[in-house]
Amino acid sequence: MRPPCSARGRVTAAVLLAALPACATNPATGRRQLSFVSEEQEIQMGRQADQEISAAVGVYRDPDLESYVQRLGATLASHSERPNLQWQFRILDDASVNAMALPGGYNYVTRGLLTYMNSEAELAAVMGHEIGHVTARHTVNQLSKQQLAGVGMVLGMILRPELRNYGNLAEVGMGLLFLKYGRDDEREADALGLRYMTRADYDPRPMADVFTTLGRVSEAEGAQGRVPSWLSTHPAPEDRRQRIAALIQELGVPPGGTVDREEYARRLDGIVFGENPREGYFEQNVFYHPDLRFRFEFPPGWQTNNQKQAVAAMSPEQDGLVVITMAGGASAQSAAQQFFSQQGIQRGQAWQGGAVNGLRAQAYQFAAATQQGQLQGIAAFVELDGKVYQALGYAPAQRWSRHQATVNRALRSFNRVTDRRVLDMQPARLRVVNVPAGMTVSEFARRYPSTASVQTLAAINGVSDPNQPLRDRLAKRVVGGPVERAERATSR
C-alpha cells in the first residue's frame, strides 16, 4: 500500500519549501494530501479563472434559471465539509453537455447539460459531484504535484519572493478547466456527490441515471465530439453507474427523497437548445454572424472553432491559423497602428488597397518573433457598422509560403451579410408539452413536430429507444432554429 504522502515528497518539500505546509488531512476524504496552496490562494485562483471563463465562454442569462441553479448548488454545498466557502454556481452559455469545478468554490453547468437532465435530483447529482472535486481539493492537489515535480519552478519561488504568495498558480486561468481528473478522483467525487445529495434529502437513485444519459451523449458525439469531462477518464459510465447503485444499496437509503421531475421540466421551458446561431454559425467552411452582420469564408478542410471572443480555423497539418477578433481602435488605421506598436511585430508591405469588398480596411504582411520561433502572416483590419475587426492569417516562417495563397483568399472574403435568411436566423428552444400516458417518443415527434431528430428527442427525455414510451407526462420538444438532420443523435 502506498503511503498518503511519500517519504520522498516530505523530504523534497522540507528542503525546497520548508515554510509551506506539506501534508494535511482533508476533512471530506479523510486522506492526507500534499498541498502548497492555502485556502486563500485557492480562492484567488478560482476567482481569477472565473472571470476569464465567464468572458471567454459566456454566462447564460436567464435570471430565474440562474437563481435556481445558485440556490440548488448552495444548498448542496451547505451539507459539505467546506460550507463557509463563497460558493458560486453559474450556467455557461455552451451547448455541450458538461459540468466543471474550479478551486475555491466556483462551479459551472452548461445550458446543454441542463437540457439533458430530467429531474432536479439528476442535476443535484451532477452538482454534488463537482462540489466533491472542490471539497476534496482535487485540482489543488494536482497543481501541487505539478509544482513538486517542477523543481525549477519551486526554486524560482524561493529566489523570487514575489512569487511565493501564489506560486504562479493564480495565472493558471482557463487552463484549470482542462486539467484531467484521474480515475480515483472521479470515483471519490461520485461518492462525495452521493453524500451531499443524500444529506440534502434528495433521492440518490437518479444519480445512476445521469451516467446512462452521459454515456448516450458520449456515444452519439463520437470521437470528434465534445464529450463531458466526466467521461474523459476511466472508469466507463456503465461501471460508474453500477458502482453508484452498489453504494446506494450499501448506504441503505430509504425511498422517499426529493426527485422533482415535473417542476424541473417546467423550469427548462424556453431555454436555448444547441448552438445559438445568433452568435455565429458555420455552413461548411463559411461563417455567418447574424448579429454582427458579416460573413467569412475559411479555408476548406481547415478545422473551425467559434468562441465568444474569436472565430478561428487551423490547417489540417496544424501549422497555419486564421483568426478573427474585435480590434482595438476606432478605425482600421488606428487598429493597425496599435497592432504594429507591439514589441516583436514587424510591419511588412501593404497587402490590400484601402478596402475589402467595399469596406474600409488596412492590411499588411507581418513578421513576429515568439518564444516558439518566427511567424509570418497577414494582418487585416476591416471596418463594419462602427466596429473594427482584426483578421490574422499566419504560420511559422518556414511554412508560410505553403499557406500564403490560401490565407489571401480567406482574408479577401470578409464581407457584409445582406441575406435575410441569415439575418433572421433564431436559436432553437426547448418547449415543454403535457402528453398522454404511454405515448412513445416516435408518436410524440409526429404529434408535436420538432426541429430536432427523433433520436435527440429520446435522449433529452431520458429514453434510449424512440419506440419506447416517454417516462413523464411533461415531455421536451425542440422548436425553431435549423432543422436537425435525422441521422444525428444529439445536437451540437
Secondary structure, DSSP 8 states (H G I E B T S, - for coil): ---SS-HHHHHHHHHH-TTS--EEE-TTT--EEE-S--HHHHHHHHHHHHHHHHHHT-B---HHHHHHHHHHHHHHHTTSS-TTS--EEEEES--S--EEEETTTEEEEEHHHHHH--SHHHHHHHHHHHHHHHHTTHHHHHHHHHHHH-HHHHHHHHH-GGGTTTTTGGG-GGGGGG----HHHHHHHHHHHHHHHHHTTB-STHHHHHHHHHHHHHHHH-TTS---GGGSSSS-HHHHHHHHHHHHHHHT--S--B---HHHHHHTTT-EES--GGG-EEETTEEEETTTTEEEE--TT-EEEE-SS-EEEE-TTS--EEEEEE-SSSSHHHHHHHHHTSTTEEEEEE-S-SEETTEEEEEEEEEEEETTEEEEEEEEEEEETTEEEEEEEEEEGGGHHHHHHHHHHHHTT-EE---HHHHT---EEEEEEE--TT-BHHHHHHHS--SS-HHHHHHHTT-S-TTSB-SSSEEEEEESSS---TT-SS--
